[in-house]
Amino acid sequence: MSDLNTLLDDVSRLISADAPSLADVRLKMVELDDFVHSNDFEALSYNDRGRFQTAYKELRDCIRVLE
């Protein structure tokens, strides 16, 4: 399982890319969903959960734009 910082960095790179593919964005969303259901997510601090939630929302908004 990826750690939080790696996931958030990947999301940032994907969102800031000139033309991310919808498939890549959806794949990253699946990774975020997997992370939510992991023990690693449960161990996150309140601030880290907030960072994760912000990245999740940004990725979801990116999907909406691409669809």
C-alpha atoms as an extended CHARMM CRD file, in Angstrom:
* protein
*
        67  EXT
         1         1  MET       CA              0.0000000000        0.0000000000        0.0000000000  PROA      1               0.0000000000
         2         2  SER       CA              1.2800000000        3.4450000000       -0.8710000000  PROA      2               0.0000000000
         3         3  ASP       CA              1.9280000000        5.9250000000        1.8690000000  PROA      3               0.0000000000
         4         4  LEU       CA             -0.0550000000        9.1520000000        2.0960000000  PROA      4               0.0000000000
         5         5  ASN       CA              2.6060000000       11.5190000000        0.7950000000  PROA      5               0.0000000000
         6         6  THR       CA              3.2240000000        9.3730000000       -2.2700000000  PROA      6               0.0000000000
         7         7  LEU       CA             -0.4870000000        9.2330000000       -3.0360000000  PROA      7               0.0000000000
         8         8  LEU       CA             -0.9010000000       12.9850000000       -2.6120000000  PROA      8               0.0000000000
         9         9  ASP       CA              2.1430000000       13.6950000000       -4.7900000000  PROA      9               0.0000000000
        10        10  ASP       CA              0.7470000000       11.4070000000       -7.4970000000  PROA      10              0.0000000000
        11        11  VAL       CA             -2.6170000000       13.1780000000       -7.3590000000  PROA      11              0.0000000000
        12        12  SER       CA             -0.9520000000       16.5890000000       -7.6250000000  PROA      12              0.0000000000
        13        13  ARG       CA              1.1320000000       15.5170000000      -10.6230000000  PROA      13              0.0000000000
        14        14  LEU       CA             -1.8860000000       13.9970000000      -12.3260000000  PROA      14              0.0000000000
        15        15  ILE       CA             -4.1180000000       17.0150000000      -11.7840000000  PROA      15              0.0000000000
        16        16  SER       CA             -1.4520000000       19.4730000000      -12.9150000000  PROA      16              0.0000000000
        17        17  ALA       CA             -0.6510000000       17.4950000000      -16.0870000000  PROA      17              0.0000000000
        18        18  ASP       CA             -1.5780000000       19.2010000000      -19.3440000000  PROA      18              0.0000000000
        19        19  ALA       CA             -3.9420000000       16.4630000000      -20.4720000000  PROA      19              0.0000000000
        20        20  PRO       CA             -4.3730000000       13.6310000000      -17.9840000000  PROA      20              0.0000000000
        21        21  SER       CA             -6.2370000000       10.6490000000      -19.3630000000  PROA      21              0.0000000000
        22        22  LEU       CA             -9.5380000000        9.7900000000      -17.7700000000  PROA      22              0.0000000000
        23        23  ALA       CA             -8.3200000000        6.2170000000      -17.2960000000  PROA      23              0.0000000000
        24        24  ASP       CA             -5.2690000000        7.3740000000      -15.3140000000  PROA      24              0.0000000000
        25        25  VAL       CA             -7.3690000000        9.6540000000      -13.1440000000  PROA      25              0.0000000000
        26        26  ARG       CA             -9.8940000000        6.9100000000      -12.4420000000  PROA      26              0.0000000000
        27        27  LEU       CA             -7.1180000000        4.4620000000      -11.6120000000  PROA      27              0.0000000000
        28        28  LYS       CA             -5.7220000000        6.9020000000       -9.0700000000  PROA      28              0.0000000000
        29        29  MET       CA             -9.2140000000        7.2970000000       -7.6010000000  PROA      29              0.0000000000
        30        30  VAL       CA             -9.3540000000        3.5290000000       -7.0950000000  PROA      30              0.0000000000
        31        31  GLU       CA             -6.0100000000        3.7040000000       -5.2870000000  PROA      31              0.0000000000
        32        32  LEU       CA             -7.3880000000        6.4250000000       -3.0190000000  PROA      32              0.0000000000
        33        33  ASP       CA            -10.4900000000        4.3380000000       -2.3310000000  PROA      33              0.0000000000
        34        34  ASP       CA             -8.2890000000        1.3760000000       -1.4310000000  PROA      34              0.0000000000
        35        35  PHE       CA             -6.2870000000        3.5850000000        0.9190000000  PROA      35              0.0000000000
        36        36  VAL       CA             -9.4670000000        4.7620000000        2.6940000000  PROA      36              0.0000000000
        37        37  HSD       CA            -10.2510000000        1.1490000000        3.5770000000  PROA      37              0.0000000000
        38        38  SER       CA             -6.7720000000        0.3680000000        4.8580000000  PROA      38              0.0000000000
        39        39  ASN       CA             -5.3310000000        0.4020000000        8.3520000000  PROA      39              0.0000000000
        40        40  ASP       CA             -2.9690000000        3.1570000000        7.1990000000  PROA      40              0.0000000000
        41        41  PHE       CA             -5.8990000000        5.5240000000        6.7380000000  PROA      41              0.0000000000
        42        42  GLU       CA             -7.2650000000        4.7910000000       10.1960000000  PROA      42              0.0000000000
        43        43  ALA       CA             -3.8940000000        5.7000000000       11.6820000000  PROA      43              0.0000000000
        44        44  LEU       CA             -3.8170000000        9.1370000000       10.0140000000  PROA      44              0.0000000000
        45        45  SER       CA             -3.9660000000       12.2760000000       12.0810000000  PROA      45              0.0000000000
        46        46  TYR       CA             -6.8260000000       14.7330000000       11.7130000000  PROA      46              0.0000000000
        47        47  ASN       CA             -4.6380000000       17.0420000000        9.5890000000  PROA      47              0.0000000000
        48        48  ASP       CA             -3.5110000000       14.2230000000        7.3090000000  PROA      48              0.0000000000
        49        49  ARG       CA             -7.1110000000       13.1190000000        6.8180000000  PROA      49              0.0000000000
        50        50  GLY       CA             -7.9080000000       16.6740000000        5.7960000000  PROA      50              0.0000000000
        51        51  ARG       CA             -5.0710000000       16.6580000000        3.2620000000  PROA      51              0.0000000000
        52        52  PHE       CA             -6.3140000000       13.3540000000        1.9000000000  PROA      52              0.0000000000
        53        53  GLN       CA             -9.8790000000       14.6120000000        1.6690000000  PROA      53              0.0000000000
        54        54  THR       CA             -8.7630000000       17.7210000000       -0.2290000000  PROA      54              0.0000000000
        55        55  ALA       CA             -6.8220000000       15.6150000000       -2.7340000000  PROA      55              0.0000000000
        56        56  TYR       CA             -9.7860000000       13.2650000000       -3.1250000000  PROA      56              0.0000000000
        57        57  LYS       CA            -12.1110000000       16.1760000000       -3.8930000000  PROA      57              0.0000000000
        58        58  GLU       CA             -9.6510000000       17.6500000000       -6.3900000000  PROA      58              0.0000000000
        59        59  LEU       CA             -9.3480000000       14.3260000000       -8.1600000000  PROA      59              0.0000000000
        60        60  ARG       CA            -13.1140000000       13.8860000000       -8.2210000000  PROA      60              0.0000000000
        61        61  ASP       CA            -13.4950000000       17.3800000000       -9.7240000000  PROA      61              0.0000000000
        62        62  CYS       CA            -10.8730000000       16.5110000000      -12.3450000000  PROA      62              0.0000000000
        63        63  ILE       CA            -12.8800000000       13.4240000000      -13.3220000000  PROA      63              0.0000000000
        64        64  ARG       CA            -16.0240000000       15.5270000000      -13.6940000000  PROA      64              0.0000000000
        65        65  VAL       CA            -14.2360000000       17.9080000000      -16.0450000000  PROA      65              0.0000000000
        66        66  LEU       CA            -12.8380000000       15.0640000000      -18.1620000000  PROA      66              0.0000000000
        67        67  GLU       CA            -16.1550000000       13.2110000000      -18.4970000000  PROA      67              0.0000000000
